[in-house]
Every structure is written in structure tokens, then in C-alpha cells.
Amino acid sequence: MVQIVPMAWALCFLLVGTLTSRSTGTNDFQARTYTNAMKRTLHYRLLLPKNYDPKQSYPIVLYLHGSAARGTDNAEPLNWGPLLIAAPGVRDVHDFFLVVPQCPRTMGWLESTFGSGTGARESEALRLAIELVGDVLPGEFNTDPKRRYLTGVSMGGHAVWVVMVRRPGFFAAAVPVCSGGNARIVTDAAAKFPVWAFHSDDDHLVPVEQARELVKAWRDHRGTARYTEYTGLKHSSWKKAYTEAELFEWLFRQRLP
């Protein structure tokens, strides 16, 4: 028995190590900086498909973090959803690019606070992020222009709604999480492209009514809007949303005409 116990522990550690190696970690995301022609810069992380083949085209997902992850370390945004999006259960089934830009601490993704007004506009950081997925990365990798997707949490989720309205047809589908905004911004043109929103009924930072109203507005404009409302998660609904297996099955089925 004395000899069996160490062997059991050795096998246990080997198993844990094997499982850990299969999980996507911070180091799997390339740390990059994009500088445009105007010398404006944006730090971002890039995750490639597991078995990238330049002869094939792949979907690309743009993730927008919340206000707590702003800065210049090019690391904090990964802790607020991207590591869940890149979990083995997702990447083993779907091949995709995941782009995770970091918004500077001096600004948000939108020029007006959390997109509360009908005139909310994209900030410089958000414009750079969209340039990145629309023009820059497709010049380096084989991405599918009909399978661009947008998701974000909190401040980033507010921007998701605004981008879908201001740039209808740029993204095939969107997933706003624990976010809101002004439902009056929704248009028929925007609603042609599906969304799936997630929220918690007791969110103490973004009232759940905002998410409900935006989903209703999307549907009122004859659009497809799925909605999942959790109970008791407060402002952390992203922790459960990005583990919903059906979410990614749904997302990667969406394509632009």
C-alpha cells in the first residue's frame, strides 16, 4: 500500500497536467499592437484557430471588454470572458479567430457614457478595433467576411448594440452580455441581423429593463433576438453566458447574405 499511493498521486498529477495542456491559456493569445496610418495605436490579443490552414477561411470574433479591463497591459481583458470563449469545449468543435482589443483607460468604446443616448458614437479605440477585423487581419490571414461576429460585456456590450445599429451588415450576428442602452436607436436595417442577449435579473450595474427593452425593440423591428435571463448572477452573467454550449452552435451558423 505504501508504494501504491505515490503511484496514484503520480497518475493524478499526470492527468491534471494533460487536461491543463488542452485548455487555452493566456499564452495562447498573441500579444500585438495595431498602428494605423494616422499613428493611432491599439493593443490587442489574437487567438488563431487551433489548426490554422491558410487555404481555408475562418470566422472571426471580436470581443469588447468592460470598463474594469481598460488599460495598457494587454492582459486584463482576457480575464473577463475570452478564456471561456476559447475553452476546449468550444475550440475543439469550432475553428475561429478571436480578437481581444484593450481600450485605453482614458476612454470607453463609445464617446458617450455607456451608449445611454441615441446619438452614441464609436470611440477611436472602437474604430481601430473594427479596422482590425475588417481590413487588417484579413490581409494577414484567411478570414471569412461573411462570418464576422461581435460580442462584449458591460461597457463592451453597450458598444455591441451601437455598432450593430451604426454598421448594419458588417457583423453577421452579435452577443451583448450584461449590457444595455437606449432602445430607441434600433432600426429595421440593424434588426435584419440576429442577436442573442444575456442578462441577470438582479444586475446592480445595468438594469435588466434595458436589456429587455432592446430585445423587444429588435423584435418590434421584425428582427431575430434571442434572450436569456439568469437569476441571481448580478453583473456576472458573462460567466455563465460564455459557457452555454448552444450559444456557439448558434453563433457560427449565422452568415451574412
Residue pairs with C-beta under 8 A, 6 or more apart in sequence:
22 88
23 87
23 88
24 47
24 83
24 86
24 87
24 88
24 91
25 83
26 75
26 78
26 83
28 47
28 86
29 45
29 46
29 47
29 78
29 82
29 86
29 98
29 100
30 45
30 46
30 47
30 48
31 43
31 45
31 74
31 75
32 43
32 44
32 45
32 46
33 41
33 42
33 43
33 44
33 74
34 41
34 42
34 44
34 128
34 131
34 132
34 136
35 41
36 128
36 131
40 124
40 128
41 128
42 101
42 102
42 125
42 128
42 129
42 132
43 72
43 74
43 101
43 102
44 74
44 99
44 100
44 101
44 102
44 129
44 132
45 74
45 75
45 77
45 78
45 82
45 99
45 100
45 101
45 102
46 97
46 98
46 99
46 100
46 137
47 82
47 86
47 97
47 98
47 99
47 100
48 97
48 141
49 58
49 95
49 96
49 97
50 91
50 92
50 95
51 95
52 58
52 95
52 141
54 141
54 142
55 142
56 95
56 142
57 142
57 143
57 144
58 95
58 96
58 97
58 141
58 142
58 143
58 144
58 147
59 94
59 95
59 96
59 97
59 143
59 144
59 147
59 148
59 149
59 252
60 96
60 97
60 98
60 99
60 133
60 137
60 143
60 144
60 147
60 148
60 149
61 85
61 96
61 97
61 98
61 99
61 149
61 150
61 151
61 251
62 99
62 101
62 129
62 130
62 132
62 133
62 148
62 149
62 150
62 151
62 171
63 77
63 81
63 82
63 85
63 98
63 99
63 100
63 151
63 152
63 156
64 101
64 103
64 109
64 126
64 129
64 150
64 151
64 152
64 153
64 155
64 156
64 157
64 159
64 160
65 76
65 77
65 80
65 81
65 100
65 102
65 103
65 152
65 153
65 155
65 156
66 80
66 152
66 153
66 154
66 155
66 156
66 157
67 108
67 154
67 155
68 76
68 80
68 154
69 76
69 77
69 79
69 80
69 102
69 103
70 102
70 103
70 104
70 105
70 107
70 108
71 102
71 104
71 105
72 102
72 104
72 105
73 102
74 102
76 102
77 100
77 101
77 102
78 100
80 153
80 238
81 151
81 153
81 177
81 238
81 242
82 98
82 100
84 238
84 239
84 242
84 243
85 98
85 151
85 242
85 248
86 98
87 243
89 245
90 248
93 248
94 248
94 252
96 252
97 137
97 141
97 143
99 129
99 132
99 133
99 137
101 125
101 128
101 129
101 132
103 109
103 123
103 125
103 126
103 155
104 125
107 123
107 124
107 125
108 114
108 123
108 125
108 155
108 159
109 122
109 123
109 125
109 126
109 129
109 152
109 155
109 156
109 158
109 159
110 120
110 121
110 122
110 123
110 126
110 155
110 158
110 159
110 162
111 120
111 121
111 122
111 123
112 119
112 120
112 121
114 155
114 158
114 180
114 181
114 206
115 158
115 159
115 161
115 162
115 181
115 182
115 185
116 181
116 182
117 182
118 182
118 184
118 185
120 158
120 162
120 181
120 182
120 185
121 162
121 166
122 130
122 159
122 162
122 163
122 166
126 159
126 163
130 163
130 167
130 170
133 143
133 148
134 148
134 170
137 143
138 145
145 256
146 172
146 255
146 256
146 257
147 172
147 252
147 254
147 255
147 256
148 170
148 171
148 172
148 256
149 171
149 172
149 173
149 174
149 175
149 251
149 252
149 254
150 160
150 163
150 164
150 171
150 173
150 174
150 175
151 157
151 160
151 174
151 175
151 176
151 177
152 158
152 159
152 160
152 175
152 176
152 177
152 179
153 177
153 178
153 179
153 238
154 177
154 178
154 179
154 205
154 206
154 235
154 238
155 179
156 179
157 176
157 177
157 178
157 179
157 180
158 176
158 179
158 180
158 181
160 174
160 175
160 176
160 179
160 195
161 174
161 176
161 179
161 180
161 181
161 185
161 214
162 181
162 185
163 170
163 171
163 174
164 171
164 174
164 190
164 193
164 195
165 185
165 186
165 187
165 190
168 187
168 189
168 190
168 192
168 193
169 189
169 192
169 193
169 256
171 193
172 193
172 254
172 255
172 256
173 193
173 194
173 195
173 196
173 250
173 251
173 254
174 193
174 194
174 195
174 196
175 195
175 196
175 197
175 198
175 241
175 247
175 251
176 195
176 197
176 198
176 211
176 214
177 197
177 198
177 199
177 237
177 238
177 241
177 242
178 198
178 199
178 200
178 203
178 205
178 206
178 235
178 236
178 237
178 238
179 197
179 199
179 206
179 210
179 211
180 206
180 207
180 209
180 210
180 211
180 213
180 214
181 210
181 214
183 210
183 213
183 214
183 216
183 217
184 217
186 214
186 217
186 218
186 220
186 221
186 223
187 221
188 221
188 222
190 218
190 221
190 223
191 218
191 219
191 221
191 222
191 223
191 224
191 225
192 223
193 223
193 254
193 256
194 223
194 224
194 225
194 226
194 254
195 215
195 218
195 223
195 224
195 225
195 226
196 225
196 226
196 227
196 228
196 247
196 250
196 251
197 211
197 214
197 215
197 225
197 226
197 227
197 228
198 227
198 228
198 229
198 230
198 237
198 238
198 240
198 241
198 244
199 206
199 208
199 211
199 212
199 227
199 228
199 229
199 230
199 237
200 208
200 229
200 230
200 231
200 232
200 233
200 234
200 235
200 236
200 237
201 208
201 229
201 230
201 231
201 232
202 208
202 231
202 232
202 233
202 234
203 233
203 234
203 235
203 237
204 234
204 235
205 234
205 235
206 235
208 229
211 227
211 229
212 227
212 229
214 225
215 225
215 227
218 224
218 225
219 225
226 250
228 241
228 244
230 237
230 240
233 239
233 240
241 247
